[in-house]
Amino acid sequence: MKGLVICMAMLFLMANAIGAGVIYTEERNSENIISFEKKFDLTIEKNAFYEINAKECSSVVAPYKPVMPAYIKTYIFPFGTKIRIRIQQDGVKEIGKIKVKPSYNVAPPVNNYKVKMTDYDENISYPASWHHYELHSGMVNGNRSTILKIFLYPARYINGILYEAKKFKVNIEYELPKKDVLSNSNFDLLIVTPSKFLSYAQQLAEFKESHGIKTKVATMDEIKSMSGRDNAEKLKYYIKNEIEQDGIKYVLLFGGRKPGIKEDWFVPVRYVYTAWPEQGDYKEEKYVSDLYFADIYAANASFSSWDDNNNGIYGEWPAGGKLIDKPDLYPDVYIGRLACRNNMEAKIMVEKIISYESSHVAKKVVGVGGDNFEDPSTDYYEGEVVTNKTISYFVPLDFESEKVWASEQDVTPQAIKAAIGEGAMFVHLHGHGSPIYWSTHKPHDFNEWQKGLSIFDAPAFFNKGLPIMVWGGCHTAMFNVSLAIHAWTGGLPVPEGISWWFARKYNGGAIASLGYACFPVAYVGNEGDLDGDGIDEPDCLEDGYGYMELGLFEGYAKGITMLGELWGYTQNRYISTFDILSKREEIHTVEGFTLLGDPTLQIGGYS
């Protein structure tokens, strides 16, 4: 067994750590040590400001900071691996007193948000250190893993002076677990349901079993007997127990908000309290996050509470303050929610899932977008740039594609429905949003909205071949709205949010929706290679909500066909690429990215 575990570890490392063009100098011949030296050569170009870059590094954009290069590398080990790491920088020298290019302000994808360059205090020390690392736990390619992220900074800006480090020595020692600590595999899927929807959950479970997905159904009545400070924490502990006892990989939360003025839930939610960096018109200090129920383990395999100081405020990063709670963030299960509020919605969703998976869906992708931001420096039509990249993933797969672009036509419900035609597998809308509305702009016409899609279009949206709809925009998957809670709706009380309304639509709409329960971040213009892949593309493709959504289509092109696993791949890709815990807006984007659908949905059906 030990030899097998070591072999698997090395396969993990070879597949996930050794990338093209990375320089490794092996210093010791040992299967329990990874030792390498990483060299950097800075390029310094003077334009209006000095621009600093290095090969294989991403450009880090952070408001009120200079744009600096960062090398981020992720290593994957078997779950429970113990890791010790030493990093040393060498060849540090002073470059000189120069003004490095400042970052621009972060933008939530809302209308009339002006993209502008920020300034910074020249007396700062940024980055704060030459290097650091993080340890996490999460699901990678269906395997629970220990994840190591290394951050190396070849340049630092200290009191107005730029310094560089020519090379770094990295030594990673790891101790593999004596045995696979999570080896049980009695069930694949856990369905959590209130007693009210139990018969529908059982019907769905029987169908899943017929396709080889071993399914367990648990009611909230059972779960409320667990230990925990509230029902949300009890549910999270129950999921943890099911991982350890039965080996579940997928969790379906079958229930949403209960009807009524008082907020109550069939299946609980967790509000998290990471304040958006800007206040005023964009003040957002709490939002719901189903990722809380998927992020079960911290790096040492302990329970990831999201409440480090045990004060009952989860994911806490107050406005004007420092990060208090450090969630692990990597999902340990693939999670989705059917936010059903009554028996009719539960019945509709079960019937839609069974019908979808029992039929064939057309190989078509639809991209919908326009000009999202006023950015005179580059003048990209961000929604069109992002959805064009989406379509490019499907060209080798022989998919048909349709574009509903504001530069070519009006973006209307009729145009979107016509593009779907007899059916589509994916519809990707990338623009601006709210809980009730999605839209974009004609090029340069930022005072006028396209009609887009709204909750008022859903009742008559009788389309064929139900697509998975990806709603790129603020609050598009904010499933906690109601007649009593109507933040970000312009004061309009509404019974349900747009992405869920289209998902649970009878005889049309979507089979599932993905979007955001809060503000995600948008990156605009071109500040360099933000994702560090060696290709400098528009920033809307390389970070923020554009990069997040594109992960879905990259994952599908790589062969991931189970919807929840695709959501997990997308989250992992995003978390592994950026220094998430250093920026509030990145935490928002990760924690708010929500799957309203069945995580075991076989994309395209079984036919």
N, C-alpha and C positions, 0 to 999 in steps of 0.2 A: 504493500500500500504506500509506504514512504517513497519508494522509487517512482510510483505512478504520480504521486502528488508533486514531486520535484519535476518530473517530465512535464506535467501540466503547467507548472509555474513557468518553466522556460518557454513553453509555447505561448503562454500569456504574454511574456515579456517580448518575445520576438515579434509577435503580431501587433503589439500596442506601443512599444517603446522605440524600436529601431526604425527610424524614418529615413527617406532618401536624403542624402547630402549631410547627414549628421555625422560629426567627427567623434569617434570613440577611441580612446587609448586604453586598452585593457592592461591593468597593472597587476592583477592577481588572477591566477587560474583557479577559481573556486565557484562552485555552483550556488553558493550562498552570498556572493559578493558581486556587485556591479560597480566598477570603478572606471571613470572616464575623465578626460580633460576636454573642456569646450573652449575654443578660441573664438574671439570676435575681432572684426575690423570695422571701426566706425566709419561711416561716410558723413561728412559735414558739408552741407550746401547752403550758401548764403543767398537768400532772396530778400523779401521784406524782413524776414527773421532768419536765424540760423535753424536749419532743419537737420535733425539727427536721426540716422538710420543705421541698421546693421543687418546683415544677411541672416535669414532664418528667424528673425525677430518680428513681432507684431509692433505696431505703433499704438501706444496707449493714449487714448483721448480721455481726459478727466477735467471737468470744468475747474477753472482757476488754478490749473497746473500746466507746466510745459508739456508738449508732446514728446514722449521719450520711448525708446525701444525696450522691449521685454521679450525674453525667451521663456516660453512656458512649455513644459514637457510633462506628459502623463504616463505613469507606469501602472500596470494592472497585475495584481497578485491574487492567489487564492484567498478566499474570505478567512479572516482570522490570522493572517500572516503578521508577525511582529517585525517592525522595521526600525532601524537606526540609521541616521543619515548625517554626514558631515559635508559641508561645502566651504570652500576657501577661495577667495578671489586673489589673483596675483597680477602683477604688472600695473598697479594703479598709478596713474599720473594725471597731472593737471593739464587740461586743454587751454583754459583761459577764461577770462571774464567776458561772456557773450550773452546776448539776449536770444534765448531759444524760443521757437514759435509757440505761442499759447494755444491751448485747446479752445474749441467753441463750446457754447452752452449745450447741455443735453436737452433733447426735445421729446416731450410726449407727443404722439401723433394726433394733435388737435389743431383746429383751424387757427390761422393767423398767428401761429407761434413763430417768432422771428429768430432765425438762426444768426447768431452773432459770435464774434470772437470774444473770449473772456481775457482777463489779465491775471497776473499772479504776483505775489509778494516775492521779490528777488531774494529775500532772506530765508526762504524755505529750504528744507532738505528733501529732495524728491528724486527718485523714490526714497522711502524712509531708510532702506538698507540695501546692500548690494545683492542680497538673495534672501529667500525664505522658502518654506515648503509647507504643504498641507497634507494631512491624511484623511481619507474618507472611506466609507463603505457604500456599495451600490451594486446594482445589476448591470452587468456588461455582457452583451451577447447571450443573454439568458442565464448567465452564471453569476452568483453572488460573489463579490470580489472586494478586496482591499485595494484602494486607489491612492497612489502617491502623485501629487502635483509638485513639480519643482519650478521655482521662479528665479531666473537669473537676470540681472540688470547690468548690461555692459556700460552704461553711462548713468551718472547721477549729477543733479544740479544742486549745489550747496552754496548758499549765500552769494548767489550771482555768478558762481564759478562752475564751469563744466569739468567733470572728472571722468576718466574712462578706466575700465578694468580690462586688460588684454585677454585674460583667460580665467577660467574657473576649474577647480578640481572638485569632483563630486565622488563621494564614496557612499554606497548604499549597502548596508548589511541587513539581511532578512532571515528570519527564522520561520520556516513553514509550519503550519499546524500539523500536529501529530496525526490527525484524522480529519476527514471532511465533517465539520461541525454541523452542517445543515444538509444532511444527506437524505432525509426522508422525501418521499415523492408520492404520497397517498392521493393528493388532490392537486389540480392545476389552478382551478378558479374558485374563489370565494365570492359568493353573492351575499351582500348584507342588505336586508330588507326589513321594513316594518311588517307587523302581522297583517296589516291592511292589504299589502301587495303580495302576500306569501304565495297565493295560488299562481300568480303570474310569474313570480320568481321560480317556482317549481317547474312550471311549463317550460321556461327558458332553460333551466338546468337539464331537463330531460332531452331537449333538443341538442344542447351542447354535448351531453354524454353520447348521443348518437353519432357525433363527429369526433369522438375520441378525447374530448376535453373533460377530464375528471372534475366534477363540480360539487361543491358543498354549499348549502344554503344555511345561513344563520339569521335569526331575527334579532332586532334590537332589544327585545325582551330578554333574550339570553345574554346579550352583550352588556346590558346595564348592570348585571351582577358582578362584572369584573371590577378589579381595583382601578382607581383613577380619580382625578380631581373633578372631572365632569364627564359627560357622555362622549365628548370627542376624544378625550384621553383614554377612556375605557375602550372605545373602538380601536384606537391605535394599539393598545396593549393586546387586544383580541387578535388583531392582524399579526402582531409579533408572535403570539402563541401558535397561530395557525402556520406561520412560516416554519417554526421550529418543530411542531408536531407532525404537520402534514405536508410541508414543502410547497405551499401555494406560491404561485408566481404572479397571478392576476387577481385583482380585486375589483368587483363591480359594486359601487354604492347605488343601490336601487331605491332612490327616494330623494325628494327635494324638500322645499319649504311647505309647511302645512298652511292651508287657507286660514285667513283671519288677520286681524289688525296686529295682534301680538306676534312677534317673531318666534317661531317654533319650527322644529325640523323632524321629518320622518327619519332621515339619516343625518346625523349632526354635521356641522361644518366647524372649521377652525378659522377664526379671525386672527390675522397677524398684523403686527404694528411696526412695519418699516415705513417711515414717513418718506414721501416723495421729496427729492432735494429742494424743489422750489415750492414756495408757499403761495399765498395770494390766491389767484384764480385757479391754480392747479394744486391746491392743498388736498392731499390724500394721506391720511395717517393710519388707516386700517382697511383691510380687504380680506375676502375669503381665499383660502388656498387649500385645494385638495392634495397638493404635494405633501402637506403635513402628514397625511395618512399613508403616503408611499415611502417617505423617508423614515425608516424604522430604526436604523442603526447608525451610531456614530463610529468614528474610526476604530475604536478599540472594541467594537462589537457590543457596546452598551446601548441602552435605549436613548434614542435621539429625541429629547423632550421639546426642543425649540424654546426652552425656558430655563436658561442656564442659572439664573439667580432665583428661580422658584418663586417669582412674584405674581404669577398668573397672567402676565403680559407676554405673549408669544411672539417670537421673531422681532424682538424689540430693538429699534433704532430710532430714537425720538428725534424730532426736528431740532436742529441745532446741537445735537449731542453726538455721542459716539456709539458704534455698534456694541450692544450689550449681549444679545443672544446670537450665537454663531451656529446656525443650523447646518447640518451636514450637506443637505440639498440633493445629493444623488439618490434617485429612487431605488428602493429595495424590492418593490413590487411594481407591476404595471397596473395603473389605476385609471378608472373612468367612472363617470357618474351618469345615471339616468335620473335627471332632476324632476321626477314625476310628482305632481301635486294632487293627483286624484286617480281613481281606478281607470278612468277612460284613458288618461295618458299612459298608464302602465300597460294597459291592453294594447294600445296603439304601438308602443315601442316593441313589445315582445313580438307582435305580428309582423312589424316591419323588419326586425332582425331575422326572423325565421324566413320570411319571404325573400329578403335580400340574399341570405346565404344559400338559399335553395335555388337561386336563379343565376343568370349571367349578366354582368354589367359591362357596358360598352367600354372599350379601351380608348377613352377620350379624356383630355384634361382641358379645363377652361381657365384662362387667366383674365382677371378683371382689375383694371387700375387706371391711374391717371397721374397728374402732377400734384404731389402731396405737399411740397414745401417750397417756399420762395427762397431760392439759393442762387443768387446771381453769379457766384464764383464758378459753378459748374453747370447749372441749368439742367440737371437730370430730371426726367419724369420718373420719380422714384417708383410709383406703383407699376409702371410699365417695365422699368428696368428689372424689378424683382420678379414679376410674373413671367417675363421673358426668360429669365434664368430658370424658373420653375419648369417651363415648357421644354427647355433644353435637356432636362434630365430624362424626358420621355421620348425623345427622338430615337435613341437606340432601341427603345422598347416597342417601336412601331405603333405608337399611340397617335391617334388623330388629335389635333389641337385647335382650339378656337380662342381668339383674343377679343375681349370687349374693352377697348382702350379709348380713353377720353380724347386722345389726339386724332382718332379716326372716326369716332361716332359718339352719340350721346350714350352715357352709361345709365340705362334704365332697367327696370324689372323685365320689360318685354325683350330687351336685347340680351339680357343674361339668360332668360328662359329659352330664347331662340338658339343661343350658343350651346346650351345643354342638349337641346333637340330630343332625340330618342333616348338619351342617357349619357352620363359622364361618370367617370370614376372619382375625379377630383374637380372641385371648383375652388380656385384660390383668389380671394379678394384681398388686395393690399392697398390700404388707404387710411381713412379716418373712421372712427367709430364711436358709438355710445351704446348703452344697453338696448336702445330701441332703433338704431339707425346706422347704416354704413354708407359711406360716400367718398367721393374724391373730387378733383377739379379738372377742368380743361387746362391745357398748358397756359401758365401765367395768369389765369383768371381766378385769383384766390378770393375774390369777393362773391363768387357764385358757386353754388354746390350743384353737382350732378344729382339726379334723382336717386340713383343707387338703389338700395333695398332698405325697407323699414318693416317693423312689425305689422304695419297695416297692409303690406303686400303679401304677407304669409298666408292668410286665409284663401287667397285666390291663386296661390302658386302651385298649380296642378301640373307638375313636371313628371316625366317618366325616367326610369333608370336612376334611382336615388344616388346622388353623389355624396362623398365626404366633403363638407364645406369647411374651408380654412378662412377664418375671419380676421384679417390683419387690421387692427385698429384698437383704440382704447375701449375697455369695458365691454367688448363684444360678447364675452362669455360670463358676464356678471349675473350669475343665476340666482342671486339673493334679492333681486329687485322685486317689488310688490306694490300694491296700492298704498302701502304705508311707508315703504322704503323706496325712494325714487331718486337717489343721488345720480348725477350725471345724465339725467333725462330731460333737463331743462325745466324741471318742476312738474313734469307730466306724470301722474300716477299711472302705472302700467301693471298688468297682472304678471307678465313674464318678460324675460330678455330675448333679444332677437335670435341669438344662435340656438338657444334651447327651443324657441318657438318653431324655427325651421326644422330642427331635429325631430320634434314630436308631432310635426304637421301630419295630419291624416291625408293619405292619397297624394303625396308630393313632398316637397321640401328636401330634406337631407336624411341620410341614414345616421350621420353623426356630425358633430360640429367641434371645431377646435378654435379657441380664441383666448382672450385675456379677461380675467376677473378684476383687473385694475389697470393703471397706466403701464404699458410697456415703454421701453425707450426706443427712440428713433435716432439713427445716425445719418447725417446729411452731408453732401459734398464729397471731398476726397482728401483725407489727411494721411494717406499712406496705406500700408498693408495691415489693416486692423486685425485680421484673423491669423496672420503669420504663416500663410501657406505659400509664400513666395510669389504670389500673383497680386498685383495692386489693382483692385477693382473699385467701383464706386462704394462708398461707405455703407450705403443702404443694403449692400449684399454681404458685407463683412462683419457686421455687428448689429445689435439691437433686434427689433422684431422682424426685420427682413431676414437676417441670418437665422433666427430661431425657426421661422416658418420653412425656410429652404431646407432645413435639416430633415423635415418630413419627406420631402421628395427625393433628396439624396439617399435617405435610408431605404425608401421604396425601390429606387433604382438599383440598390445593392442587394435586393432580394428579400427585404423584410415585408411580410404580407399580413402580419397580425397587428391590428391597429394599436393596441396598448404597447406592444413592443416598439412600434414605430414612434409613439409618443416618448417612450423611455430613451430610445436612440437619440431623438432630437434634444431632449434635456441633457443627456450625457455629453453630446457634442458641444452644446453651448457652455455647460459648466466647465468642461475640460479646456476650452479654448481661451477663456478669459479669467481675470482675477475678480471673480464674482463678489467675494466678501469685502472688497475694498470700495464698492460703489453701490449706493442705494438703488439706483435706477436699474442695475443689472439684477439685483435681488428681486425687484418688482417683476422684471420680465420673466425670470425663472419661476418664481412662486405663483405668479398669476396665470401661467400658461396652462390651460384647462382642457381636458377631453370630456366633452358631453356626449358620451356614447359607450358602447360595449367594448371593453379592452381586448376581448377575445374575438372581435369581429374579423372574419376572414375577408380581407379586402378583395373585392371583385366576386365574392361568393365561391362556393365549393364546386359549382358546375363546371 
